[in-house]
Amino acid sequence: MATSSNDPSAPAGGTDYAPPKKMGMLVVVVVALLLVTNVVTALAVYYLAPAAPAATVQPLRVIGPWSGPEKDKFLPVLNLFKNTTGINYEYITTRQEDLQSLLPNWFAARRAPADLIFMPSSFVKTYGTQGHAADLAGTVSESNYAAGALDPLKDGSKIYGGAYTGKVKPGFWYRQSFFAAHNYQVPTTWTGFEALLRQIETDGSVNNTPIISGDGVGWPLSDVVEHFLATYGGPNMNKQIVAKTLAWTSTSVHDVFANYLVRTLTPGVVCVASCWSAPRQWDTGVAEWWKGDYALYFMGSWITGMVTPNSDIRVMPLPGGVNPSGVVFAADYFFVPTYASRIDDAKRLAAFLGSSAAQQLQVTVGGHIATVTGVPLSAYPVVDRRIAENLTGKVILSDLDDTIGGTFQGTFWTQLQALWANPSNLNAVLTNIQAAMPP
């Protein structure tokens, strides 16, 4: 044991202190015991103490718009992904309208609230070109998709998202039993369509007008217009409007409105009054139409899940249009933010959602149509199978106002409400819609 030279117990002199031999042996024994004790204690602590907790792994976060029954139908798909890959997930319901304003703030901070997010195609493409959405060109395969399904997400060779299943907007829905009871026939020409509307009005078979105008913030009136354009202007008309190579004020677009839609809106032309009701809240309008207040309802295929029994529901597209005609397919689009915390796993989920395995599971529960090839018609419930069959030979189109997006959408909706109120203002309405188009 060494001591300081200032220690009063140290003997005087310059030589080192040497303890007596017996004391030295005692010190050696004590030191040895301490060493053995320390080793045993260390081993006990190492082997018997509880292991330090492993770092918590945050689940893959997915934000989607679905809640309630729609959420319950989607979660089995995420569970299939989890069971196949071992990747755990957390699903968060958030309205896309809220995300429109929230996500740009996250992106400005170079962060993201989730690893994969469902948003409209116009949002995905806009923020993808600004560097906020990962390029999925090597992740989602165009060869797996129906032709054109990914077009709204593309910028050159880059693809900023993927298309999940969607809803089709195929035409006017009617009750088969209602048509049979009144001996109404599905028309094959525009003239026949006008004659059907007159017959319904004349017979008094409905409590109100022949067609109910579903509305909310301006859609589904916009869906109606898209269907008229795609049918009588042809699918290229919709594509050219979106590409800004054809103006709303052009003669060809004007004539589709004037020669078809406006005729049915204007009192005294086809029907004594307008063939359409005043715009009504679309979801409550479903019950009114189903009980016989109206004969026809233009709506997306989600309507099949809103009526009972849906075995009685049928759909007819506008007749006598351009061949091939187009049909709007409103897909649920998703993207992977550049700032995703688990970007590699998020890309695995993106690839999975673009697979026939995922989409086939989804369509079995009804109300969904696959965007990918390889999903057999036998996978669909009977009602949805008819819808999928009707897509044969049709050009698939993306939702026009969703694809253009931005402030245009609100103006478009408002102007269509004005057209329904006063169809004689067609020229002013088209001028205002064109003025709202982005540069």
ABEGO torsion letter per residue (X at the ends): XBBBAABAABBBEABBBBBBAAAAAAAAAAAAAAAAAAAAAAAAAAAABBBBBBBBBBBBBBBBABBEAAAAAAAAAAAAAAAAAGBBBBBBBBBAAAAAAAAAAAAAAGBBABABBBBBAAAAAAAAAAGABBBAAAABBAAABBBGAAAAABBEABBABBBBBBBBBAEBBBBAAAAAAAGBBBBABAAAAAAAAAAAAAAGABABBABBBBBBAGOAAAAAAAAAAAAAAEAAAAAAAAAGABBAABAAAAAAAAABAAAAABBGAABABBABBBBBBAAAAAAAAAAGABABBBBBAAAAAABOBAAABBBBBBBGBBOBBBBBBBBBBBBBBAABABAAAAAAAAAAAABAAAAAAAAAAEGBBBABBGBBAAABBAAAAAAAAAABGBBBBBBAAAAAEEAAAAAAAAAAAAAAABAAAAAAAAAAAAAABBX
